[in-house]
Amino acid sequence: MKRWKDLVHEAEQEIQLLQVNEVKGKMDQQADFLLIDVRESEEYQKGRIPEAASIPRGVLEMTIERRVNDKAKLIILHCAGG
């Protein structure tokens, strides 16, 4: 059985960390991607990117498939912690 550290390491091999200016560039180019804000509702209400869908991290796995029809589509997650 894999430990959580092993699972995180495997996921990190497939996840690209983007800087704010890179995401803004994609938005300016009107690239086709889904932007999801995974912060809790209180944080989201204090300030948000207007195009971002709010799906708090605690329910992401349970709700993502309802929001994403195209599994090949780029998904960018916005969080408070990087």
RARA-V617849 format. One line per field, one symbol per residue. ss: DSSP state (A for helix, B for strand, O for the rest). phi: phi as a letter, one per 30 degrees, with the letter a starting at -180 (. if undefined). A space follows every 10 residues. Layout:
ss->???
phi->???
//
This chain:
ss->OOOAAAAAAA AAOOOOOOOA AAAAAAAAOO OOBBBBBOOO AAAAAAOOOO OOBBOOAAAA AAAAAAAOOO OOOBBBBBOO OO
phi->.ddddddddd dddcccdcde dddddddddh ddaccbccdd edddddlade dddcbeedbe ddcdddccdc dcddbcccbd ci
//
